[in-house]
Amino acid sequence: MHSFKLVSWNVNSIRIRLDLLRQLVVEYNPDVVCLQEVKAKKEDFPFDDIKKLGFEHICVYGIAGYNGVAILSKYPFKSVAEQNWVGKKDARHIKAVLFDDIEINNIYIPAGGDIPDPIENLSFAYKLCFMDDISEFYEQNSDTLKNKKILLCGDFNVAPSENDVWNHKQLLKIVSHTPIEVGRLTRLFNSLNFVDAVRKFYKEPKKIFSWWSYRNPNWQTNNKGRRLDHIWTTKPLENRILSAEILDNFRSKERPSDHVPVMVKITL
């Protein structure tokens, strides 16, 4: 084995999307899958079904009904840890060390509600604090961490570039693309000098999206998407990223998630 394929995907309920996960495995054969919004406690998580797909090693940080993150792997974990930010245990970050000490962080950043004002909307305030908390941790430990092989992936709920949204001007006051959120995500990006694995292969100014609203039945025709799902690595992994792909065909499947899988291939 000279490389591994990693997929990050907000499945919007693992039990509803099990068949789509099967299709993902058949079509793309990933080695590691990082899922967000699994919406299941550990006791409700479909471990047996997923093991039948070849993922013998599964770690889950779940709560009842919403949120929840999981890492599925065909290879053993060296270590696993749940992370909490802003003093909340709301199942948004799990990390595992695999292969040659690659630390994979699977993160589900809060969506932040509809009103982009931290005073009027506490969900939005929490989103900003969540990003600040991770950034501060990385900044304070950057001397050590920036030289480690760290991969961050997940639904970050921010489309940072004007080419990550269908219309930059129209979305400047819409949660996920406001300047304040973009500033916070940029701070996180800069905290360890991360590399945007997907943009290495889909260069600006190419527009790329990973999410299309359920409210938009003609998503393909008008293509009003946003890129909310990201895969970043620290510099020690940069030259090992062989490819990246947004699997947007999964938005056309039966009973799809509103997010599509994002995949990278990395040399071992």
C-alpha positions in Angstrom: 0.0 0.0 0.0 1.7 3.2 -1.2 -1.2 5.7 -0.6 -4.5 6.0 1.1 -7.8 7.6 0.2 -9.7 9.7 2.7 -13.2 11.0 2.3 -14.9 13.7 4.4 -18.7 13.8 4.3 -21.5 15.4 6.2 -24.0 12.5 5.8 -26.9 14.2 7.6 -27.8 11.0 9.5 -25.8 7.8 9.0 -28.8 5.5 9.4 -30.7 7.2 6.6 -27.6 7.3 4.3 -26.2 3.8 4.9 -27.0 2.8 1.3 -25.2 5.9 0.0 -22.2 4.9 2.1 -22.2 1.5 0.5 -22.3 3.2 -2.9 -19.4 5.4 -2.0 -17.4 2.3 -1.0 -18.2 0.5 -4.2 -17.5 3.4 -6.4 -14.4 5.0 -4.8 -13.0 2.4 -2.3 -11.8 4.8 0.4 -9.5 3.7 3.2 -10.7 6.2 5.7 -14.1 8.0 5.9 -14.7 10.9 8.2 -18.4 11.5 8.8 -20.2 14.5 10.3 -23.7 15.0 11.5 -24.1 11.2 12.1 -27.1 12.0 14.4 -26.6 8.8 16.5 -25.4 7.9 20.0 -22.8 5.1 20.1 -25.5 2.5 21.1 -27.5 3.5 18.0 -24.6 3.6 15.6 -24.7 0.9 12.8 -21.3 -0.6 13.7 -22.1 -4.0 12.2 -23.3 -2.7 8.9 -20.3 -0.5 8.5 -17.8 -3.3 9.4 -19.4 -5.3 6.6 -18.2 -2.6 4.2 -14.6 -3.3 5.3 -14.1 -0.7 8.1 -13.0 -2.8 11.0 -11.9 0.2 13.0 -14.5 2.8 13.9 -14.5 5.6 16.4 -17.6 7.6 17.2 -18.4 10.7 19.2 -22.1 10.9 19.1 -25.2 12.3 21.0 -28.9 11.7 20.5 -30.6 13.2 17.5 -28.1 15.7 16.1 -24.4 16.5 15.5 -22.0 13.6 16.0 -18.7 12.7 14.2 -17.2 9.4 13.3 -14.0 8.1 11.7 -14.2 4.8 9.8 -10.9 3.1 8.9 -9.7 -0.1 7.2 -6.5 0.3 9.3 -6.0 0.3 13.1 -6.0 3.5 15.1 -2.9 4.2 17.1 -4.9 6.5 19.3 -8.3 8.2 19.5 -9.5 11.3 21.4 -12.7 13.3 21.6 -12.2 17.1 21.6 -14.6 19.7 23.1 -14.5 23.4 22.6 -16.1 26.4 24.3 -16.8 24.2 27.3 -19.5 22.2 25.4 -19.7 18.4 25.0 -21.7 18.5 21.8 -19.9 15.8 19.7 -18.3 18.0 17.1 -14.6 16.9 17.0 -12.9 13.5 17.1 -9.3 12.8 16.2 -7.4 9.6 15.5 -3.7 8.8 14.7 -3.2 6.4 11.8 -0.5 5.1 9.5 2.9 6.9 9.9 1.6 9.1 12.8 -0.9 11.1 10.7 -3.3 12.9 13.1 -6.7 13.0 11.4 -9.1 15.6 12.9 -12.8 15.3 11.9 -14.6 18.5 12.8 -18.2 19.7 12.5 -18.1 23.5 13.0 -21.5 24.9 14.1 -23.8 26.2 11.4 -24.6 29.4 13.3 -28.3 29.9 12.7 -29.7 32.5 10.3 -28.9 35.9 11.7 -25.2 36.9 11.4 -25.1 38.9 14.6 -23.4 37.4 17.7 -25.5 39.6 20.0 -28.9 38.9 18.5 -28.1 35.2 17.8 -26.3 33.1 20.3 -25.8 30.2 17.8 -23.8 32.6 15.7 -21.7 33.7 18.7 -21.0 30.1 19.5 -19.9 29.4 16.0 -17.3 32.3 16.2 -16.1 31.2 19.6 -15.8 27.6 18.5 -13.4 28.7 15.7 -11.5 31.0 18.0 -11.1 28.3 20.6 -9.4 25.9 18.1 -7.4 28.6 16.6 -6.1 29.7 20.0 -5.1 26.2 20.9 -3.2 25.7 17.6 -1.6 29.1 17.9 -0.4 28.5 21.4 1.1 25.1 20.3 2.1 26.0 16.8 5.9 25.5 17.4 5.2 21.8 18.0 2.2 21.1 15.9 3.1 22.8 12.6 5.9 20.2 12.2 3.5 17.3 12.8 1.5 15.5 10.1 -2.0 16.8 10.8 -5.0 16.6 8.6 -8.2 18.7 9.4 -11.4 17.8 7.6 -15.1 18.2 7.9 -18.1 20.4 7.5 -16.6 23.8 8.5 -19.9 25.6 7.6 -17.9 28.5 6.1 -17.3 29.2 2.4 -14.2 31.3 2.6 -13.4 32.4 -0.9 -15.7 34.3 -3.3 -15.2 31.3 -5.6 -16.6 29.0 -2.9 -20.1 30.5 -3.4 -22.4 30.9 -6.3 -22.7 34.7 -5.8 -20.2 36.5 -3.6 -22.1 39.8 -3.4 -25.5 38.3 -2.7 -24.1 36.1 0.1 -22.0 38.6 2.0 -24.7 39.0 4.6 -25.7 35.3 4.6 -24.4 33.1 7.3 -21.5 30.9 6.0 -20.0 33.7 3.9 -20.0 36.8 6.0 -16.7 38.6 6.4 -16.6 37.9 10.2 -16.9 34.1 9.6 -14.4 34.2 6.8 -12.0 36.1 9.1 -12.4 33.5 11.8 -11.8 30.6 9.5 -8.8 32.3 8.0 -7.3 32.7 11.4 -7.8 28.9 11.9 -6.2 28.3 8.5 -3.2 30.4 9.4 -2.8 29.0 12.9 -0.6 26.1 11.6 0.0 27.4 8.1 -2.5 24.8 6.7 -2.6 23.8 3.1 -6.0 23.6 1.3 -5.8 20.2 -0.2 -8.8 20.7 -2.5 -7.7 24.1 -3.9 -4.3 22.5 -4.8 -6.2 20.8 -7.7 -9.2 23.2 -8.2 -7.3 26.4 -8.6 -8.8 29.8 -8.1 -10.8 31.4 -9.7 -12.6 28.1 -10.5 -15.9 27.9 -8.6 -16.3 24.8 -6.5 -19.1 23.7 -4.2 -19.8 20.9 -1.8 -23.3 21.8 -0.6 -26.6 22.6 -2.2 -29.7 23.5 -0.2 -32.6 21.1 0.0 -34.9 24.1 -0.6 -33.5 24.2 -4.2 -35.0 21.3 -6.2 -33.2 22.4 -9.4 -29.8 22.4 -7.8 -28.0 21.2 -10.9 -29.6 23.7 -13.3 -29.0 26.9 -11.3 -26.0 25.5 -9.3 -26.5 27.8 -6.3 -23.9 26.0 -4.1 -21.4 26.7 -1.5 -18.1 25.0 -0.5 -18.6 24.3 3.2 -16.6 21.1 3.4 -12.8 21.2 3.6 -9.7 19.1 3.9 -6.6 20.9 5.1 -3.1 19.5 6.0 0.0 20.9 7.7 3.1 21.5 5.5 4.7 18.1 6.3 1.9 16.4 4.3 1.7 19.0 1.5 3.9 17.2 -1.0 2.2 13.9 -0.3 -1.3 15.0 -1.5 -1.7 13.2 -4.8 -5.2 14.2 -5.7 -8.5 15.8 -4.5 -12.0 15.4 -5.8 -15.5 16.7 -4.9 -17.9 13.8 -5.5 -20.8 16.0 -6.6 -22.6 13.1 -8.3 -23.8 12.1 -4.7 -26.1 15.1 -4.6 -28.1 13.4 -7.4 -28.5 10.1 -5.6 -31.8 8.9 -4.1 -32.3 10.5 -0.6 -29.1 12.4 -0.7 -27.4 14.5 1.9 -27.3 18.2 1.1 -23.5 17.9 1.3 -21.4 15.7 -1.0 -18.3 13.7 -0.1 -14.8 15.3 -0.6 -11.9 12.9 -1.2 -8.1 13.2 -1.1 -5.4 10.7 -1.9 -2.2 10.9 0.1 1.1 9.1 -0.2 2.3 6.9 2.6 
